[in-house]
Amino acid sequence: MRVSLAVKCLTAALCFALPAAAAITIKDRTINQPLVLDQNEDYYLHKVYISGITDLAALTLTGKINSVNLSHCIFSNIWAGPNGKATATEAQGAIVGSFVATDTAFEDAQHQLLCLREGAFGTVTFQRCKFRTTDSFLKKIYANDPWRSTPPTTEFANIERLELLDNEYVNTVLIVHPSVKVVIFRGDISNLRLESPSTHVIRLEKDQDPSMINMDGTAVAQTPAEADAQPVNSSEEDAQTSPTP
C-alpha cells in the first residue's frame, strides 16, 4: 500500500528529530489519523493514543527502521472499510532491528490487534501490554458479520527472538509462525497457537529474567552460585497450542 502524502505530512508534523542520527520522539499525542514509521532511525513513542481509524492500520511500520520503542501507548477502535483493512498495528515490508512495547494496548481492531508478518525483525519484546478485544466490540463484530465465529488475531512471523512478558490477552488468538526462531513467554500463554510444533519455546517462571537466555534460546552461562539460585526452564512442552480458529 502506498502511503498517502497526508499521512507522510502527519508523521513529519508529529516528530521532533534531533541532529545527526538521534532518535525521533513522538509523545503526548491523541490523534485519529494513521501513523507511519518509515525512517532508518530510532523511534520513541510515549503516550501516543490513536483511535477511530477506518480501513487502515493505526500504526504501520515500513522500510528499514533501526528500532521502535513504545511506552504507555494505545491503538484502538479500528474498523474495516471497502479495502477490508482493520489492524491496530502492522508491518508492511519492514526491516526492524529491535521493537519494544511496554505498558501499551493494542485493542478493538476488527481483524487483527497486531500483525508483524510482512517484514523481518531482530528482537521483539512486549511487556505488560494488552492485546484485547472488549466484549462489546466483539459483539459488534459478530453482529456485523453473522458468519464469523473467531475473534481478532495477534500474529507474529519472521522474528529472530520474540519475548512476550506478563501481557494480557483477551478475546484474541496469538499465532506464531514457524519463521519465529525463539519465543520466550512469561505469564499467560493459554491463547497461543503455534503453526509448527518445532518452534523453540521457552517458558519463564515469575520474575525470571529473559536476559538469561541467549539469542539462540540457550541459557546464559552462570556461575555456580547463580545456577543454584534458580535454573531456567526451557522446555518446549510448556507451550500450549490452542485449537485452530
Summary of the structure (lengths in Angstrom):
residues: 245
radius of gyration: 18.3
end to end distance: 27.3
largest distance: 60.9
contacts: 777
relative contact order: 0.10
helix: 13%
strand: 48%
